[in-house]
């Protein structure tokens, strides 16, 4: 593949993600979170690369529900060069296979997994309407693999500083948009794609009549984009959580688990994006 450029207008195209993109989006999300998240690689520093297949399966409902909501978007490289002729015939293909032998497991690396992602989807921003929430029983496989995920989300929800009246569940569709799952492929990082996609989503949400976008941010870059939105929108930090405060042991689903926060940035911030009444 040729090197990506910063010519966003001609090369990169934002599209609504559809069911045919679910497997690709799961791969982008799994690879980004497993190797480049500011949290998960540090929580599981000794996790072998081949275990990404377990997370790929566990992320199914998280990704599928958001794409099927019709509120998720991705950036496609219109000049993507396919590695395999078979991929070109179908418009892209994911070649991941669960390793079954020690040799196959040892051959699985961050780079080999990226090379097997032979499709033009390069960045994702997944969202859903919390009026139609996740089915918790379908999330349990993810929570079993990464129970800290459930713990951190619970702590965030408990510390929302807004008026309790504003924290009530939406009474109808189209009121609050819930942002979840931001990821860019390793070979396309540093091009401003996350910002480009985030601004697009803000405009889409405003056009659909949503009054608020709620997003949890783990990354400094994501936090900066969502707390500095373009006019006429505004961003508000409604919860700031220092994960280092919980170092030691935590209770999750009735189990006591060790919890460490060794990453540089120990602050987790929830950003609420409210539309300005003037729009």
N, C-alpha and C positions, 0 to 999 in steps of 0.2 A: 504494500500500500504506500502511496506517496505520502509525504509529510503533510499533515493538516496545516491550513493557513488561517489567518485571521480575517479573511474575506467572507464575513458572515452572510452578507447579502446575496452572494452568488453561489456559495457552496453549501451552506447549512440551511435546512428547511425544518420548521416546526410543524408537526402534525399531531392530531389527536391519536392517542394510542388505541388500538382495537384488539379484539381477542386474538387475532393472528400474531400479535406482537408479545403476547404474555411470556412465552418461553425466553425470548430475547431480553425482555425487561427483567425477568428473574435472574438471568445470567449477569446483566449489567449491575443489578442491585447486589447480588451475592458477591461478585468479584470486587466491587468497590468497597463494600462493607467489610469483607474478610481481610483485605490487604491495605486499605487506605483510610478507613474510618479513624477519627481521632480517639475512639473509644474501644471498639471491639478487638482490634489486633493487640491492644495492650491488656485487655481483660483475658485474652487467650493467646499469650505470646508463643506458646509451644504447640499450637494447633497445626497439624500437618496440612499442606495445601489440598490434599485429596478430600479432606473433610468438607470442603466447600459443597460437595454434592449433597451432603445432609442438609445444609442450609438452603440449598437450591430447592429441595423438596419442601422444607418447612416454610419457606417464603411463599408457597403457592397461593394460599388464601389472601395473604397480605397484598400481593401484587394483583391477583386475579380480580378481587373485589373492587379495587380502585380503578383498574382499567375498564371493567364492565360497568362502572358507574358513569362512564363517559366524560369524566372530569380530569383525566390524566393525559399528559402530553410528553412528546419526545422530540429530540432533535436528530435528524437524519442527515448523513453526509451524502450529498447528491453526486459527489465525485469519488465515492468509495471504490477501491480496487479490490475485487474479490481474490482471495488466495487460491480457492479451488473452483474449477469450472462448474462443478455441480452446484455450488452456492449461487453462481450467477443465474443459473436456470430457474431457480426458485425465488430470486430476489434476496437471498441470504439464508444462512443455515447455521445452527448451533451444533457443534460436534462433540459436546461433552458426553462422556460415558462413565458410569460408575466403575472404578477400578476393582478388579476381583482378585488380583494377585499382588504379592509384595513388590514385584518388579514394576507393575503398572502404577502402584501407589508411589513408588520412589520416582517414577518418571513424571508424575504430576507436579507441576510447578506453577507459580504465578504467571510466568510467561507462556507456558504451554497452554494454560487455560485461556489466556487472552488470545493466543493465536487461533484457538478453536472457536472463537466468537466471530465467525465470518459473516457478518451482516452489517448493514449501514446505520443501525440505531446506535447512537453514541452518547446520548445523555437523556435522563428521564426525570420527570417531576410528577409524582403520583399524588392523587387527591381523591377524596370521597366526601359525600354529604353525610354528616353524622346522624341525620334523620334516618338513614339506612346504614346502621353501624356494622362493624365486623361481626361475624358469628364466632363467639368466643370458643366454642368447642372446636372450631376449625383452626383456631390460633394456638391450641394447646401444644401441638407438635413443635412450634417455634419457641414457646415458653419453656418447654422441656429441654430444648437445646441451649437456650440462652435465657434462663430465669431472671437474670439481671434486667433484661428488657422490660419485663412486667414490673419489676421493683422500681426502676427509674421512672416509668410512666406514672405509676401510682404516686410517687413523691412529687412529681410535677403538678399533677391535678390537685393535690392537697394544698399546694402553696400558691395557687393562683390568687393574686392580690386584688382582683377586681370585685366590684359589688356582687354579692351572691345572686342578685336578680339577673345579672348578666351571664351567670354560669349555668343557668338552666338549659336543659336539652332543647334543641330547636323544636318548635311546635308544628313545623311544616317543612317540606323540602325547600331548598333554595335560600336558606337564611345564613347558614354558616358553612364555609368550605374548610375542610380539614386537610391540611397538607401533611403528607407522610411519605417518606422515601424519596430522597434526592441522591442521584448518583450520576457520575460521568465516567466513561471508560478511561482507563489509565493512559491510553495513547492519545487522548484528546483533552487531557487536563491542561489548565493554564490558558485556555483560549477565550474565557469569558462566557462559556456556553451556559453555565448554571445561572448566571445573571440574566442572560438573554431569555432563557426559558422562564425564569421567575417573573420577569416583567411582563412577558406574554400572558402568563397565568393570571396575574393581577388584572390585566385588562379583560381577559375572558371572564373572570369571576364578576367583575363590575358589570360587564355587559349582560350577564345572566341574572343580575339583581342580587347577588350575595352581598350581605352587609359586612361580613367579616371573613378573614382567612386566618385560621389558627395554625401555627407551625411550631414544632419543637426543634431547636437548633443545637446541634452538637459541634458543628464546625464554625470556626471564626469567620470564614468566608461567607457561609450561608447566613450567619447571624448579621454580618455587615450589610448584605444585600437586603434582607428583610427588615432591618431597622433603619434603612436609608432608601425607602422606595421613591420612585419618581412621583412628581406632582400629578394628580391632586390627592394621592394616597398618603396615609400616615402610618407609621409603625410605632408600636408601644410594647415595651418589655413588661410583661405582667407576672413573670416568675423568674427568679434567678436562683439556681440551685448549685451549691458547692458539693460535688460528689465526695470530696475528701472527708466531709463530715461523717460519712457513713462507713469509713474504712474500718474493717474488722469483720463483724458478722451481721447479716441481715436476715429477716424473716420473709420468705417468699412461698406462698401456697402451703403454709404450715411447716415448711422446712427451713432449717438454719443453714445458711450458706456463707462461705467466706467471701468478703467483698473488699477489693482493693481498687484504688483510683490512682494508678501510677502515671497517668498522662499529664502532660505539661499544663493543659488548660483544664482545670477542675470545675469550671463554671458551666452550668447548663442553663440556657435562657430560653424561655418561651416567648415568642414574638407574636403579637396579635396585630394584624393589618386591618385597620378600619377604613372604610371609604369616607372621604370628606363629604359632609352633607351637601356641598355645592355641586357634586357631580350628578 
